[in-house]
Amino acid sequence: MTETLPPSSFAGLSPDSVMDALDSLGNPDFRCDGRLLALNSYENRVYQLGMEDGPPLVAKFYRPQRWSDAQILEEHAFVQSLVEQEIPVVPALAAANGQTLHNYQGYRFSLFSRHGGRAPELDDPDTLEWLGRFIGRIHAVGAAQAYQSRPALDISSFGRIPLDYLLAHDFIPPDLLSAYKSTAEMVLDGVARSYEHAGDVAMIRLHGDCHMGNVLWTDAGPHFVDFDDSRMGPAIQDLWMLLSGSRAEMTGQMSDILSGYEDFMDFHPRQLHLVEALRSLRLLHYSAWLAQRWDDPAFKQAFPWFNTQRYWQDRVLELREQIALMDEPPLSLY
């Protein structure tokens, strides 16, 4: 999400308007046969559409006012540059006029080939090494140049701004406000110390949301989908979400990942200071993301537990745990 996130609506996006949007392109390759399946997506609206001639396509309708046209096109260009390096990702399809971003009745959308696959087996060292090689190749391309329009993942965009939003819009119950605010401020202090320990870490173009829901595995190996959250940030952001379990287990997993990653991209171990800091920022960011989308009926239906007393009590405890974790020594690999 961006840093302003005004309210937005998909209320006018009906099945008929989705199919009419494809027809508006005037491309016979994109002519829908009337079959439409809504896919699991909350940030955007994503549909699988049957084609009259050819396999189904996936249409992504972007949440209004989230990204600018320039920011969306930067992401498309980055993914296309990965394709040109024969890295298995899913690029936006170009229409006859060469454009990958289209507009219909105020909604911007793009089309993608449909790609299937299964979840990777993260308890397999060979799988982790393969994923490491894949991400290393992505980062080698991502480090070649910087985004000019897309924002960076940093303490401000993923920590301070989300916290300020939550406090300014009265989402936190009054009896928990003081505890949440003071705890979140201590989290941000811990994040700042972690960044100091990490030193001058390079910022590169990332996938940005590198969790297992965005990795599809086939017999040919992995491919990443959905670069919608791509932005500038430290390389470790695309690695730490592959880790789970105890500290010893995460140490072994990171070693397996880096054994493949470093075939294509150097990794400085100072970045390991950022693992828990980035996890902490993601927690703050996620609460604000839900709050900033709370006007969308789909969010109230999908996340009924959000904004309850229990939710905010659990967040205070979760953030306190992160404060302690950030004070521990980082994972040691060498």
C-alpha positions in Angstrom: 0.0 0.0 0.0 1.0 3.6 -0.5 1.4 6.1 2.3 -1.8 8.0 1.9 -4.4 5.4 1.1 -7.6 7.4 0.7 -10.9 5.4 0.7 -11.7 3.8 -2.6 -14.5 1.6 -4.0 -15.0 -1.3 -6.3 -18.8 -0.9 -6.1 -19.1 -0.2 -9.8 -17.1 -3.2 -10.9 -19.7 -5.8 -11.9 -19.1 -9.0 -13.9 -20.6 -7.3 -17.0 -18.2 -4.3 -16.7 -15.2 -6.6 -16.3 -16.1 -8.4 -19.6 -16.9 -5.0 -21.2 -13.5 -3.8 -20.1 -11.8 -6.6 -22.1 -14.0 -5.9 -25.1 -13.0 -2.3 -25.0 -9.4 -3.3 -26.0 -10.6 -4.4 -29.4 -8.2 -7.4 -29.4 -9.6 -10.7 -30.7 -7.0 -12.5 -28.5 -8.7 -11.0 -25.4 -12.3 -11.8 -26.3 -14.1 -13.3 -23.3 -16.5 -16.2 -23.8 -18.6 -15.3 -20.8 -16.9 -17.4 -18.1 -15.7 -15.4 -15.1 -14.3 -16.6 -11.8 -13.4 -14.2 -9.0 -10.0 -15.1 -7.5 -8.8 -14.6 -3.9 -7.6 -11.0 -3.7 -8.5 -8.2 -1.3 -6.2 -5.4 -2.3 -7.2 -5.5 -6.0 -10.0 -7.3 -7.8 -8.7 -10.3 -9.8 -10.7 -12.5 -12.2 -10.0 -15.5 -14.3 -11.7 -15.1 -17.6 -12.4 -17.7 -20.2 -11.3 -16.8 -23.8 -13.1 -17.6 -27.0 -9.8 -18.6 -28.5 -7.1 -19.8 -26.2 -6.5 -20.5 -22.5 -8.1 -18.4 -19.8 -6.5 -15.1 -18.8 -6.3 -13.3 -15.5 -7.5 -9.7 -15.3 -6.3 -7.5 -12.4 -8.3 -4.4 -11.6 -6.1 -2.1 -9.5 -7.5 -0.5 -6.3 -8.3 3.1 -7.2 -5.8 5.7 -5.9 -3.3 3.2 -4.6 -0.6 3.4 -7.2 0.0 6.0 -9.9 0.1 5.0 -13.5 3.9 5.6 -13.4 4.3 3.3 -10.4 2.3 0.5 -12.0 4.2 0.8 -15.3 7.5 0.7 -13.4 6.5 -2.6 -11.9 5.5 -3.9 -15.3 8.9 -2.9 -16.8 10.8 -4.5 -13.9 9.0 -7.8 -14.4 9.5 -7.7 -18.1 13.2 -7.2 -17.6 13.2 -10.4 -15.5 11.5 -12.2 -18.4 14.1 -11.0 -20.7 16.7 -12.7 -18.4 14.7 -15.9 -18.7 13.6 -15.7 -15.0 10.3 -17.5 -14.6 7.9 -14.7 -13.6 4.4 -13.6 -14.9 4.5 -10.3 -16.8 1.6 -8.1 -17.8 0.4 -8.9 -21.3 0.6 -6.1 -23.9 -2.4 -5.2 -26.1 -2.1 -4.5 -29.8 -1.0 -0.9 -29.0 1.9 -2.2 -26.8 0.3 -1.0 -23.6 0.1 -3.2 -20.5 -2.1 -0.8 -18.4 -5.6 -0.1 -19.5 -8.5 2.1 -18.3 -12.2 1.4 -18.5 -14.8 3.6 -16.8 -12.2 4.9 -14.3 -10.8 1.4 -13.4 -7.3 0.6 -14.4 -6.5 -3.0 -15.2 -3.9 -5.4 -16.7 -4.0 -8.9 -18.1 -1.8 -11.8 -17.3 -1.4 -15.4 -18.5 -2.8 -17.9 -16.1 -0.1 -20.0 -14.3 -0.8 -22.9 -12.0 1.4 -24.6 -9.4 1.6 -25.9 -5.9 3.1 -24.5 -2.7 6.9 -25.2 -2.3 8.1 -27.6 0.4 10.0 -25.3 2.7 11.2 -28.2 4.9 13.3 -29.4 2.0 16.9 -27.9 1.9 17.1 -28.4 -1.9 13.8 -26.4 -2.3 15.2 -23.6 -0.2 18.4 -23.5 -2.2 16.5 -23.4 -5.5 14.4 -20.5 -4.2 17.6 -18.8 -3.1 19.0 -19.0 -6.6 15.7 -17.7 -8.0 15.6 -14.7 -5.7 19.3 -14.1 -6.3 18.7 -13.8 -10.0 15.7 -11.4 -9.4 17.9 -9.3 -7.1 20.8 -9.2 -9.6 18.4 -7.6 -12.1 16.8 -5.5 -9.4 20.1 -4.0 -8.3 20.9 -2.9 -11.9 18.8 0.3 -11.6 16.5 2.0 -9.1 12.8 2.7 -9.1 12.1 6.3 -9.8 8.4 6.5 -8.9 7.8 3.6 -6.5 8.4 4.2 -2.8 11.0 2.5 -0.6 10.4 0.1 2.3 11.8 1.9 5.3 11.0 2.9 8.9 8.9 5.8 7.8 6.7 4.1 5.1 6.2 0.9 7.0 6.4 2.1 10.6 5.9 5.7 11.4 3.2 6.6 8.8 1.1 3.5 9.6 1.3 4.2 13.3 0.3 7.8 12.9 -2.6 6.7 10.8 -3.9 4.3 13.4 -3.6 7.0 16.2 -5.2 9.7 14.1 -8.2 7.7 13.1 -9.2 6.3 16.5 -9.0 2.6 15.7 -7.4 1.6 19.0 -9.8 1.3 22.0 -9.3 4.1 24.5 -8.3 1.7 27.3 -5.6 0.2 25.2 -4.4 3.4 23.5 -1.6 4.3 25.9 -0.2 0.7 26.0 -0.4 0.3 22.2 1.2 3.7 21.5 4.1 3.3 24.0 4.7 -0.2 22.8 4.7 0.8 19.1 7.1 3.6 19.9 9.5 1.2 21.6 9.2 -1.0 18.5 10.2 1.8 16.2 13.2 2.6 18.5 14.2 -1.1 18.3 13.9 -1.0 14.5 16.1 2.1 14.3 18.7 0.4 16.4 18.6 -2.6 14.2 19.2 -0.4 11.1 22.1 1.2 12.9 23.6 -2.2 13.5 23.1 -3.2 9.9 24.9 -0.1 8.7 24.7 1.1 5.1 22.6 -1.6 3.5 22.0 -1.3 -0.3 18.4 -0.6 -1.4 17.4 -2.6 -4.6 14.2 -3.3 -6.4 12.4 -6.2 -4.7 9.5 -8.5 -5.1 8.4 -6.9 -1.9 5.9 -9.4 -0.6 7.8 -12.7 -0.9 5.6 -15.1 1.0 4.7 -18.6 -0.1 1.3 -17.5 -1.4 3.2 -15.7 -4.2 5.4 -18.7 -5.1 4.0 -21.4 -7.4 6.0 -24.6 -7.8 5.9 -27.0 -10.8 8.1 -29.8 -11.9 10.2 -27.2 -13.7 10.7 -25.3 -10.4 9.4 -22.1 -8.8 8.0 -19.0 -10.4 6.9 -15.9 -8.5 3.6 -14.1 -9.2 2.2 -10.8 -8.1 4.8 -8.1 -8.0 2.1 -5.6 -6.9 4.0 -4.7 -3.7 7.4 -4.3 -5.5 9.5 -1.4 -4.1 13.0 -0.4 -3.1 14.3 -2.1 0.0 17.0 -4.3 1.5 17.5 -7.7 -0.1 16.7 -9.5 3.2 13.1 -8.4 2.8 12.6 -11.0 0.1 14.3 -13.7 2.2 13.1 -13.5 5.8 9.5 -14.5 5.0 10.8 -17.9 3.9 11.9 -18.6 7.5 9.9 -20.3 10.2 10.3 -22.3 13.4 12.9 -22.1 16.1 16.0 -19.9 15.9 18.1 -23.0 15.1 15.7 -24.0 12.3 15.7 -20.5 10.9 19.5 -20.5 10.9 19.6 -23.7 8.9 16.9 -22.4 6.5 18.8 -19.2 5.9 22.0 -21.1 5.2 20.2 -23.2 2.6 18.7 -20.2 1.0 22.0 -18.3 0.8 23.8 -21.3 -0.6 21.7 -20.7 -3.7 21.3 -17.0 -3.5 25.0 -16.2 -3.5 25.5 -18.0 -6.8 24.0 -14.9 -8.3 24.1 -12.1 -5.8 26.4 -11.1 -2.9 24.8 -11.0 0.5 26.3 -9.1 3.4 25.5 -10.8 6.8 25.0 -7.4 8.4 21.5 -7.5 6.8 20.6 -10.3 9.3 20.2 -7.5 11.9 17.1 -6.5 9.9 15.1 -9.8 10.1 13.1 -9.0 13.2 13.1 -5.3 12.5 11.4 -5.9 9.1 9.0 -8.4 10.7 8.1 -5.7 13.3 7.5 -3.1 10.5 5.3 -5.6 8.7 3.1 -6.1 11.8 2.6 -2.3 12.1 2.0 -1.9 8.4 -0.5 -4.8 8.3 -2.7 -3.3 11.0 -2.8 0.1 9.2 -3.4 -1.7 5.9 -6.6 -3.2 7.4 -7.6 0.1 9.0 -7.1 2.0 5.7 -9.3 -0.5 3.9 -12.0 -0.8 6.5 -14.5 1.2 4.3 -14.4 -1.7 1.8 -17.2 -4.2 2.6 -15.0 -7.1 1.4 -12.6 -6.4 4.3 -15.3 -6.4 6.9 -16.4 -9.8 5.6 -13.0 -11.3 5.3 -11.4 -9.9 8.5 -14.3 -9.9 11.1 -11.8 -10.2 13.9 -10.1 -6.9 13.0 -10.7 -3.9 15.2 -12.0 -5.9 18.2 -10.8 -5.5 21.7 -9.1 -8.9 21.5 -7.3 -7.9 18.2 -5.6 -4.9 19.8 -4.8 -6.7 23.0 -3.0 -9.4 20.9 -1.2 -6.8 18.9 0.3 -5.2 22.0 1.6 -8.6 23.2 2.9 -9.4 19.7 4.8 -6.1 19.5 6.3 -6.6 23.0 7.6 -9.9 21.8 9.2 -8.2 18.8 10.9 -5.7 21.1 12.6 -8.6 22.9 13.5 -10.4 19.7 15.2 -7.3 18.2 17.4 -7.1 21.3 18.7 -10.6 20.7 21.8 -11.2 18.6 21.0 -11.7 14.9 21.1 -15.1 13.2 24.7 -16.2 12.8 25.6 -18.1 9.6 29.4 -17.9 9.5 
